Amino acid sequence: MRHFLDFEKPIAELQRKLDELRSQPATPSLGISWEEEIHLLEGKIQEAQRQLYSNLTPWQRVQLARHPRRPYTLDYLKTAFTEFEELHGDRLYSDDRAMVAGFARLGSEKVVVIGTQKGRDTKENILRNFGSAHPEGYRKALRLMKMADKFGLPIVTLIDTAGAYPGIGAEERHIAEAIAVNLREMMTFEVPIIACVIGEGGSGGALGIGVADRVLILENAYYSVISPEGCAAILWKDRTAAPKAAAALKITANDLSSLGLVDEVLSEPLGGAHLDLEATAVTLRQGLLRHLAEVQAQTSAERLKSRYAKFRAFGHFTEPNTVAA
């Protein structure tokens, strides 16, 4: 059964009426046939979807990025990739199940793929720590990236996390240092690195596997230095101001593209990736392969120079001179 978000209630009501009509005997009413009634209602649903999803607010896109049925990393590893072989452990402390990593094929390309993984239910969310990795998760990612660099394999990362785990244990095991080392090392790997934000891209937890030659983002994903709720709690002392914060932060895919922070926005099916995993997987695979081919055409020296310049350029802006003469 489809899960509807609060802002999707008009569509949910129309869908309920359609389901009721389909479950009833085929009897005519109001002078039109049963089939015509269904056709008219389907048309209303399509028009309502078109109007709603073509005018989503930033906060509504955040809600879609967090949709409980949205595809996660493992879903794409089964659809956009083939022959995935997972590797475990950071060889220092333990295996972090919030960070999934291993070898796979992307089309005909052999790659190392790394991604954050959430859970579908309470049991799985506890196992995956709600997609928030510990230090050992980032160290596992780094271990595999070093292996990829050693054997000349491209690196693909899939980002979907609210942020790195902020608990005491993570602090004791130096979460900030683990992320910082990843940022430094990813800037030096000679193999191509392609990253894609598939859901939530939260703060340093996302950036810890996000330093790449190309950064892609799905249409209803977001990438931000802080969650809208966290920003609202700091600026307005009220987490219910999250919709206002989401708009101010410029965290949607189109905003990020206009600011030059991502290289391409990958389209999703109308209503979100959760409504058609196969179509989204095809779009993701094609986007990754296209950018990977372009980056592979560069020499390693060109890649390193371009990657460095890309991230050094972030955050440059100008303001009009408002000082009175």
Secondary structure in CASP SS format (residue, H / E / C, confidence):
PFRMAT SS
TARGET T0000
AUTHOR 0000-0000-0000
METHOD secondary structure of the structure
MODEL  1
M C 1.00
R C 1.00
H C 1.00
F C 1.00
L C 1.00
D H 1.00
F H 1.00
E H 1.00
K H 1.00
P H 1.00
I H 1.00
A H 1.00
E H 1.00
L H 1.00
Q H 1.00
R H 1.00
K H 1.00
L H 1.00
D H 1.00
E H 1.00
L H 1.00
R H 1.00
S H 1.00
Q C 1.00
P C 1.00
A C 1.00
T C 1.00
P C 1.00
S E 1.00
L C 1.00
G C 1.00
I E 1.00
S C 1.00
W H 1.00
E H 1.00
E H 1.00
E H 1.00
I H 1.00
H H 1.00
L H 1.00
L H 1.00
E H 1.00
G H 1.00
K H 1.00
I H 1.00
Q H 1.00
E H 1.00
A H 1.00
Q H 1.00
R H 1.00
Q H 1.00
L H 1.00
Y H 1.00
S C 1.00
N C 1.00
L C 1.00
T C 1.00
P H 1.00
W H 1.00
Q H 1.00
R H 1.00
V H 1.00
Q H 1.00
L H 1.00
A H 1.00
R C 1.00
H C 1.00
P C 1.00
R C 1.00
R C 1.00
P C 1.00
Y C 1.00
T H 1.00
L H 1.00
D H 1.00
Y H 1.00
L H 1.00
K H 1.00
T H 1.00
A C 1.00
F C 1.00
T E 1.00
E E 1.00
F E 1.00
E E 1.00
E E 1.00
L C 1.00
H C 1.00
G C 1.00
D C 1.00
R C 1.00
L C 1.00
Y C 1.00
S C 1.00
D C 1.00
D C 1.00
R C 1.00
A C 1.00
M E 1.00
V E 1.00
A E 1.00
G E 1.00
F E 1.00
A E 1.00
R E 1.00
L E 1.00
G C 1.00
S C 1.00
E E 1.00
K E 1.00
V E 1.00
V E 1.00
V E 1.00
I E 1.00
G E 1.00
T E 1.00
Q C 1.00
K C 1.00
G C 1.00
R C 1.00
D C 1.00
T H 1.00
K H 1.00
E H 1.00
N H 1.00
I H 1.00
L H 1.00
R H 1.00
N H 1.00
F H 1.00
G H 1.00
S C 1.00
A C 1.00
H C 1.00
P H 1.00
E H 1.00
G H 1.00
Y H 1.00
R H 1.00
K H 1.00
A H 1.00
L H 1.00
R H 1.00
L H 1.00
M H 1.00
K H 1.00
M H 1.00
A H 1.00
D H 1.00
K H 1.00
F H 1.00
G C 1.00
L C 1.00
P C 1.00
I E 1.00
V E 1.00
T E 1.00
L E 1.00
I E 1.00
D E 1.00
T E 1.00
A C 1.00
G C 1.00
A C 1.00
Y C 1.00
P C 1.00
G C 1.00
I H 1.00
G H 1.00
A H 1.00
E H 1.00
E H 1.00
R C 1.00
H C 1.00
I H 1.00
A H 1.00
E H 1.00
A H 1.00
I H 1.00
A H 1.00
V H 1.00
N H 1.00
L H 1.00
R H 1.00
E H 1.00
M H 1.00
M C 1.00
T C 1.00
F C 1.00
E C 1.00
V C 1.00
P C 1.00
I E 1.00
I E 1.00
A E 1.00
C E 1.00
V E 1.00
I E 1.00
G E 1.00
E E 1.00
G E 1.00
G E 1.00
S H 1.00
G H 1.00
G H 1.00
A H 1.00
L H 1.00
G C 1.00
I C 1.00
G C 1.00
V C 1.00
A C 1.00
D C 1.00
R E 1.00
V E 1.00
L E 1.00
I E 1.00
L E 1.00
E C 1.00
N C 1.00
A C 1.00
Y E 1.00
Y E 1.00
S E 1.00
V C 1.00
I C 1.00
S C 1.00
P H 1.00
E H 1.00
G H 1.00
C H 1.00
A H 1.00
A H 1.00
I H 1.00
L H 1.00
W C 1.00
K C 1.00
D C 1.00
R H 1.00
T H 1.00
A H 1.00
A H 1.00
P H 1.00
K H 1.00
A H 1.00
A H 1.00
A H 1.00
A H 1.00
L H 1.00
K C 1.00
I C 1.00
T E 1.00
A H 1.00
N H 1.00
D H 1.00
L H 1.00
S H 1.00
S H 1.00
L C 1.00
G C 1.00
L C 1.00
V C 1.00
D C 1.00
E E 1.00
V E 1.00
L E 1.00
S C 1.00
E C 1.00
P C 1.00
L C 1.00
G C 1.00
G C 1.00
A H 1.00
H H 1.00
L H 1.00
D C 1.00
L H 1.00
E H 1.00
A H 1.00
T H 1.00
A H 1.00
V H 1.00
T H 1.00
L H 1.00
R H 1.00
Q H 1.00
G H 1.00
L H 1.00
L H 1.00
R H 1.00
H H 1.00
L H 1.00
A H 1.00
E H 1.00
V H 1.00
Q H 1.00
A C 1.00
Q C 1.00
T C 1.00
S H 1.00
A H 1.00
E H 1.00
R H 1.00
L H 1.00
K H 1.00
S H 1.00
R H 1.00
Y H 1.00
A H 1.00
K H 1.00
F H 1.00
R H 1.00
A C 1.00
F C 1.00
G C 1.00
H C 1.00
F C 1.00
T C 1.00
E C 1.00
P C 1.00
N C 1.00
T C 1.00
V C 1.00
A C 1.00
A C 1.00
END
